[in-house]
Amino acid sequence: MTDSIVENLKIILQRIENACLKSHRNPKEVRLLLATKTVNAENIKIAIHAGQNLIAENKVQEVKDKYESLQSLAHESHFIGHLQSNKIKDLLKYNISCLQSLDRLELAQKLHQRLLFENKTLDVLIQVNTSEEKSKFGVAPENAIDLIQQVSQLETLQIKGLMTIGLFSAETKKVRKCFQHLKKIQQDVIALNLPNVEMKELSMGMSGDLETAIEEGATIIRVGTAIFGQRIYPDSYYWNETKN
Ligand SMILES: *Cc1c(COP(=O)(O)O)cnc(C)c1O
Protein backbone atom coordinates (compact mmCIF):
# COMPACT_ATOMS: atom_id res chain seq x y z
CA MET A 1 0.00 0.00 0.00
CA THR A 2 2.83 2.40 0.93
CA ASP A 3 4.41 1.94 -2.47
CA SER A 4 1.26 2.55 -4.41
CA ILE A 5 0.23 5.68 -2.46
CA VAL A 6 3.69 7.20 -2.84
CA GLU A 7 3.77 6.19 -6.49
CA ASN A 8 0.29 7.60 -7.12
CA LEU A 9 1.26 10.87 -5.46
CA LYS A 10 4.21 11.23 -7.81
CA ILE A 11 1.91 10.70 -10.78
CA ILE A 12 -0.55 13.32 -9.50
CA LEU A 13 2.21 15.87 -8.88
CA GLN A 14 3.44 15.24 -12.41
CA ARG A 15 -0.09 15.72 -13.78
CA ILE A 16 -0.36 19.01 -11.88
CA GLU A 17 2.95 20.16 -13.24
CA ASN A 18 2.06 19.23 -16.82
CA ALA A 19 -1.28 21.01 -16.61
CA CYS A 20 0.42 24.11 -15.20
CA LEU A 21 3.01 24.08 -17.96
CA LYS A 22 0.29 23.81 -20.56
CA SER A 23 -1.58 26.81 -19.16
CA HIS A 24 1.52 28.84 -18.28
CA ARG A 25 0.87 28.70 -14.58
CA ASN A 26 3.29 28.28 -11.71
CA PRO A 27 2.70 24.86 -10.05
CA LYS A 28 3.13 26.63 -6.70
CA GLU A 29 -0.23 28.35 -7.32
CA VAL A 30 -2.04 25.02 -7.21
CA ARG A 31 -2.46 23.28 -3.90
CA LEU A 32 -3.15 19.56 -3.73
CA LEU A 33 -5.81 18.59 -1.20
CA LEU A 34 -6.20 14.92 -0.33
CA ALA A 35 -9.85 13.86 -0.21
CA THR A 36 -9.58 11.17 2.44
CA LYS A 37 -13.15 9.89 2.84
CA THR A 38 -13.12 6.14 3.63
CA VAL A 39 -9.28 6.15 3.77
CA ASN A 40 -7.90 4.88 7.07
CA ALA A 41 -5.51 6.93 9.20
CA GLU A 42 -2.56 4.66 8.39
CA ASN A 43 -2.85 5.35 4.68
CA ILE A 44 -3.35 9.07 5.26
CA LYS A 45 -0.15 9.04 7.32
CA ILE A 46 1.73 7.55 4.39
CA ALA A 47 0.70 10.49 2.23
CA ILE A 48 1.60 13.02 4.92
CA HIS A 49 5.01 11.40 5.40
CA ALA A 50 5.47 11.64 1.64
CA GLY A 51 5.22 15.43 1.97
CA GLN A 52 1.50 16.24 1.71
CA ASN A 53 -0.01 18.66 4.22
CA LEU A 54 -3.63 19.29 3.30
CA ILE A 55 -6.41 16.76 3.87
CA ALA A 56 -10.20 16.95 3.93
CA GLU A 57 -13.12 14.81 5.01
CA ASN A 58 -16.79 14.74 4.01
CA LYS A 59 -18.30 13.49 7.24
CA VAL A 60 -17.85 14.76 10.79
CA GLN A 61 -17.77 11.18 12.04
CA GLU A 62 -14.69 10.43 9.93
CA VAL A 63 -12.96 13.62 11.09
CA LYS A 64 -13.57 12.48 14.64
CA ASP A 65 -12.47 8.87 14.07
CA LYS A 66 -9.11 9.80 12.53
CA TYR A 67 -8.34 12.92 14.56
CA GLU A 68 -6.24 11.35 17.30
CA SER A 69 -4.13 9.20 15.02
CA LEU A 70 -3.21 12.17 12.84
CA GLN A 71 -2.90 14.84 15.53
CA SER A 72 0.86 14.53 16.00
CA LEU A 73 1.62 14.98 12.28
CA ALA A 74 1.88 18.50 10.91
CA HIS A 75 -0.99 19.03 8.47
CA GLU A 76 -3.98 21.21 7.76
CA SER A 77 -7.59 19.97 7.63
CA HIS A 78 -10.46 21.29 5.54
CA PHE A 79 -14.04 20.03 5.41
CA ILE A 80 -15.59 19.35 2.00
CA GLY A 81 -18.83 17.51 2.77
CA HIS A 82 -22.43 18.45 3.31
CA LEU A 83 -22.57 19.84 6.84
CA GLN A 84 -25.73 19.43 8.85
CA SER A 85 -26.38 22.24 11.33
CA ASN A 86 -26.59 19.81 14.23
CA LYS A 87 -22.98 18.73 13.59
CA ILE A 88 -21.43 22.23 13.75
CA LYS A 89 -20.48 22.08 17.40
CA ASP A 90 -18.82 18.71 16.89
CA LEU A 91 -16.89 19.75 13.80
CA LEU A 92 -15.44 22.82 15.48
CA LYS A 93 -13.70 20.61 18.04
CA TYR A 94 -11.34 19.23 15.43
CA ASN A 95 -9.23 22.11 14.23
CA ILE A 96 -10.74 22.51 10.79
CA SER A 97 -9.14 25.54 9.16
CA CYS A 98 -11.55 25.91 6.25
CA LEU A 99 -15.09 24.82 5.50
CA GLN A 100 -15.19 24.52 1.71
CA SER A 101 -18.84 23.55 1.49
CA LEU A 102 -20.78 26.52 2.82
CA ASP A 103 -23.87 26.59 0.62
CA ARG A 104 -26.77 28.10 2.56
CA LEU A 105 -27.54 31.05 4.79
CA GLU A 106 -29.14 29.00 7.54
CA LEU A 107 -25.90 27.04 8.00
CA ALA A 108 -23.84 30.26 7.91
CA GLN A 109 -25.98 31.84 10.63
CA LYS A 110 -25.72 28.82 12.90
CA LEU A 111 -21.97 28.63 12.36
CA HIS A 112 -21.69 32.32 13.18
CA GLN A 113 -23.61 31.91 16.45
CA ARG A 114 -21.42 29.03 17.53
CA LEU A 115 -18.18 30.76 16.49
CA LEU A 116 -19.19 33.89 18.42
CA PHE A 117 -19.81 31.76 21.46
CA GLU A 118 -16.40 30.09 21.10
CA ASN A 119 -14.71 33.37 20.21
CA LYS A 120 -13.31 31.91 16.99
CA THR A 121 -13.33 32.66 13.28
CA LEU A 122 -13.45 30.24 10.36
CA ASP A 123 -12.31 30.45 6.75
CA VAL A 124 -15.00 29.36 4.31
CA LEU A 125 -15.45 28.77 0.60
CA ILE A 126 -18.88 29.11 -0.94
CA GLN A 127 -19.87 25.87 -2.70
CA VAL A 128 -21.62 26.52 -5.99
CA ASN A 129 -23.58 23.86 -7.88
CA THR A 130 -22.19 24.70 -11.33
CA SER A 131 -23.35 21.44 -12.89
CA GLU A 132 -26.89 22.22 -11.73
CA GLU A 133 -27.56 18.55 -11.05
CA LYS A 134 -30.21 18.12 -8.39
CA SER A 135 -28.17 15.46 -6.63
CA LYS A 136 -25.32 17.82 -5.87
CA PHE A 137 -25.05 20.28 -3.03
CA GLY A 138 -24.07 23.88 -3.47
CA VAL A 139 -25.89 27.16 -3.93
CA ALA A 140 -27.42 27.66 -7.38
CA PRO A 141 -25.13 29.88 -9.48
CA GLU A 142 -27.78 32.60 -9.79
CA ASN A 143 -28.03 32.84 -5.99
CA ALA A 144 -24.31 32.74 -5.24
CA ILE A 145 -23.75 36.48 -5.08
CA ASP A 146 -26.71 37.04 -2.76
CA LEU A 147 -25.42 34.35 -0.44
CA ILE A 148 -21.91 35.80 -0.48
CA GLN A 149 -23.25 39.25 0.39
CA GLN A 150 -25.23 37.86 3.30
CA VAL A 151 -22.38 35.70 4.61
CA SER A 152 -19.97 38.63 4.36
CA GLN A 153 -21.94 40.39 7.11
CA LEU A 154 -21.24 37.56 9.56
CA GLU A 155 -17.89 38.68 10.87
CA THR A 156 -16.76 35.30 12.21
CA LEU A 157 -16.86 33.80 8.71
CA GLN A 158 -14.05 34.77 6.37
CA ILE A 159 -14.86 34.09 2.75
CA LYS A 160 -11.72 33.07 0.86
CA GLY A 161 -13.19 31.92 -2.45
CA LEU A 162 -15.40 29.36 -4.16
CA MET A 163 -15.67 25.59 -4.46
CA THR A 164 -17.44 23.38 -6.98
CA ILE A 165 -17.78 19.77 -8.06
CA GLY A 166 -17.74 19.63 -11.86
CA LEU A 167 -20.17 17.61 -13.92
CA PHE A 168 -19.27 13.91 -14.17
CA SER A 169 -18.94 13.51 -17.85
CA ALA A 170 -16.47 12.19 -20.36
CA GLU A 171 -17.15 15.32 -22.40
CA THR A 172 -14.41 17.69 -21.32
CA LYS A 173 -16.24 20.60 -22.90
CA LYS A 174 -19.17 20.25 -20.52
CA VAL A 175 -16.92 19.81 -17.50
CA ARG A 176 -14.89 22.84 -18.52
CA LYS A 177 -18.09 24.93 -18.63
CA CYS A 178 -18.64 24.27 -14.93
CA PHE A 179 -15.16 25.49 -14.04
CA GLN A 180 -15.51 28.53 -16.30
CA HIS A 181 -18.78 29.31 -14.60
CA LEU A 182 -17.10 29.28 -11.18
CA LYS A 183 -14.35 31.54 -12.48
CA LYS A 184 -16.97 33.93 -13.88
CA ILE A 185 -18.72 34.14 -10.52
CA GLN A 186 -15.34 34.81 -8.88
CA GLN A 187 -14.73 37.69 -11.29
CA ASP A 188 -18.22 39.11 -10.72
CA VAL A 189 -17.73 39.02 -6.96
CA ILE A 190 -14.31 40.67 -7.23
CA ALA A 191 -15.89 43.47 -9.25
CA LEU A 192 -18.35 44.14 -6.41
CA ASN A 193 -15.47 44.79 -4.03
CA LEU A 194 -17.36 43.55 -0.98
CA PRO A 195 -15.90 44.20 2.45
CA ASN A 196 -14.81 41.04 4.31
CA VAL A 197 -14.73 38.97 1.09
CA GLU A 198 -11.61 37.51 -0.49
CA MET A 199 -11.88 35.59 -3.75
CA LYS A 200 -8.41 34.15 -4.02
CA GLU A 201 -9.29 30.45 -3.89
CA LEU A 202 -10.99 28.39 -6.57
CA SER A 203 -11.32 24.83 -5.29
CA MET A 204 -12.19 22.72 -8.32
CA GLY A 205 -10.96 19.60 -10.08
CA MET A 206 -10.72 16.00 -8.84
CA SER A 207 -9.03 12.76 -9.96
CA GLY A 208 -10.68 12.74 -13.36
CA ASP A 209 -10.76 16.40 -14.31
CA LEU A 210 -7.91 18.16 -12.53
CA GLU A 211 -6.13 19.18 -15.74
CA THR A 212 -9.21 20.99 -17.03
CA ALA A 213 -9.70 22.69 -13.66
CA ILE A 214 -6.09 23.87 -13.55
CA GLU A 215 -6.40 25.25 -17.06
CA GLU A 216 -9.45 27.22 -15.88
CA GLY A 217 -7.74 28.66 -12.82
CA ALA A 218 -8.05 26.18 -9.93
CA THR A 219 -5.95 27.06 -6.88
CA ILE A 220 -6.93 23.94 -4.92
CA ILE A 221 -7.57 20.55 -6.50
CA ARG A 222 -9.17 17.79 -4.43
CA VAL A 223 -7.95 14.29 -5.20
CA GLY A 224 -9.00 11.00 -3.62
CA THR A 225 -9.29 7.95 -5.86
CA ALA A 226 -6.20 8.61 -7.97
CA ILE A 227 -4.09 8.50 -4.81
CA PHE A 228 -5.83 6.08 -2.45
CA GLY A 229 -7.67 3.84 -4.92
CA GLN A 230 -11.35 3.16 -5.50
CA ARG A 231 -13.79 3.61 -2.63
CA ILE A 232 -16.32 0.96 -1.71
CA TYR A 233 -19.12 3.46 -1.26
CA PRO A 234 -20.63 5.16 -4.28
CA ASP A 235 -20.21 8.94 -4.26
CA SER A 236 -23.97 9.35 -3.94
CA TYR A 237 -23.51 8.20 -0.35
CA TYR A 238 -21.65 11.44 0.27
CA TRP A 239 -23.25 13.78 -2.19
CA ASN A 240 -26.91 12.95 -2.35
CA GLU A 241 -29.19 14.53 0.24
CA THR A 242 -31.59 11.58 0.31
CA LYS A 243 -28.81 9.19 1.29
CA ASN A 244 -27.57 11.26 4.19
C1 LIG B 1 -14.46 12.58 -2.87
C2 LIG B 1 -14.36 13.99 -3.23
C3 LIG B 1 -13.33 14.47 -4.04
C4 LIG B 1 -12.28 13.58 -4.66
O1 LIG B 1 -12.85 12.80 -5.66
P1 LIG B 1 -11.97 11.72 -6.46
O2 LIG B 1 -12.74 11.50 -7.70
O3 LIG B 1 -11.89 10.51 -5.59
O4 LIG B 1 -10.64 12.32 -6.71
C5 LIG B 1 -13.29 15.84 -4.30
N1 LIG B 1 -14.20 16.69 -3.80
C6 LIG B 1 -15.20 16.26 -3.00
C7 LIG B 1 -16.18 17.26 -2.48
C8 LIG B 1 -15.31 14.91 -2.70
O5 LIG B 1 -16.33 14.52 -1.93
The ligand as an ORCA input file, in Angstrom:
! r2SCAN-3c Opt
* xyz 0 1
  C     -14.458     12.582     -2.874
  C     -14.362     13.994     -3.229
  C     -13.328     14.469     -4.043
  C     -12.279     13.576     -4.659
  O     -12.848     12.798     -5.658
  P     -11.967     11.724     -6.463
  O     -12.744     11.495     -7.697
  O     -11.887     10.513     -5.588
  O     -10.641     12.317     -6.707
  C     -13.293     15.842     -4.298
  N     -14.199     16.687     -3.798
  C     -15.195     16.260     -3.004
  C     -16.182     17.262     -2.482
  C     -15.311     14.913     -2.704
  O     -16.334     14.516     -1.928
*
